[in-house]
Amino acid sequence: MEPKLIEFYLKCMLPELIDSRYNRGMPIREPAFIMQERAVLKKRKRSLSGSSTNVTTVQRRTAL
Protein backbone atom coordinates (compact mmCIF):
# COMPACT_ATOMS: atom_id res chain seq x y z
CA MET A 1 0.00 0.00 0.00
CA GLU A 2 2.87 2.35 0.73
CA PRO A 3 4.15 2.44 -2.89
CA LYS A 4 0.69 3.48 -4.10
CA LEU A 5 0.50 6.25 -1.52
CA ILE A 6 3.95 7.50 -2.46
CA GLU A 7 3.01 7.49 -6.15
CA PHE A 8 -0.21 9.39 -5.40
CA TYR A 9 1.63 11.95 -3.32
CA LEU A 10 4.44 12.50 -5.85
CA LYS A 11 2.26 12.60 -8.97
CA CYS A 12 -0.97 14.15 -7.68
CA MET A 13 -0.57 16.06 -4.44
CA LEU A 14 2.95 17.46 -4.67
CA PRO A 15 2.58 19.18 -8.07
CA GLU A 16 -0.64 20.85 -6.89
CA LEU A 17 0.99 21.99 -3.66
CA ILE A 18 3.96 23.47 -5.51
CA ASP A 19 2.11 25.02 -8.46
CA SER A 20 -1.62 25.04 -7.88
CA ARG A 21 -3.68 25.18 -11.04
CA TYR A 22 -6.93 25.33 -9.08
CA ASN A 23 -6.18 28.81 -7.74
CA ARG A 24 -5.70 30.05 -11.30
CA GLY A 25 -9.06 28.65 -12.42
CA MET A 26 -7.52 25.74 -14.30
CA PRO A 27 -8.47 22.07 -13.90
CA ILE A 28 -6.31 20.04 -11.55
CA ARG A 29 -3.73 17.68 -12.98
CA GLU A 30 -4.94 14.18 -13.80
CA PRO A 31 -2.04 11.70 -14.10
CA ALA A 32 -2.38 8.95 -16.69
CA PHE A 33 -2.56 6.16 -14.09
CA ILE A 34 -5.64 7.76 -12.51
CA MET A 35 -7.39 8.22 -15.86
CA GLN A 36 -6.67 4.59 -16.78
CA GLU A 37 -8.03 3.33 -13.46
CA ARG A 38 -11.19 5.39 -13.88
CA ALA A 39 -11.73 3.88 -17.33
CA VAL A 40 -11.24 0.35 -15.95
CA LEU A 41 -13.68 0.98 -13.10
CA LYS A 42 -16.26 2.47 -15.46
CA LYS A 43 -15.97 -0.54 -17.78
CA ARG A 44 -16.23 -2.95 -14.84
CA LYS A 45 -19.28 -1.11 -13.51
CA ARG A 46 -21.01 -1.34 -16.91
CA SER A 47 -20.34 -5.06 -17.17
CA LEU A 48 -21.61 -5.70 -13.65
CA SER A 49 -24.78 -3.67 -14.15
CA GLY A 50 -25.50 -5.49 -17.41
CA SER A 51 -25.00 -8.93 -15.89
CA SER A 52 -27.19 -8.18 -12.86
CA THR A 53 -30.05 -7.19 -15.17
CA ASN A 54 -29.74 -10.50 -16.98
CA VAL A 55 -29.86 -12.45 -13.71
CA THR A 56 -33.02 -10.61 -12.65
CA THR A 57 -34.67 -11.36 -15.99
CA VAL A 58 -33.82 -15.06 -15.70
CA GLN A 59 -35.15 -15.17 -12.14
CA ARG A 60 -38.44 -13.59 -13.23
CA ARG A 61 -38.87 -16.05 -16.08
CA THR A 62 -38.27 -19.06 -13.85
CA ALA A 63 -40.70 -17.73 -11.23
CA LEU A 64 -43.52 -17.59 -13.79
Beta strands, then each sheet from edge to edge (+ up, - down):
end
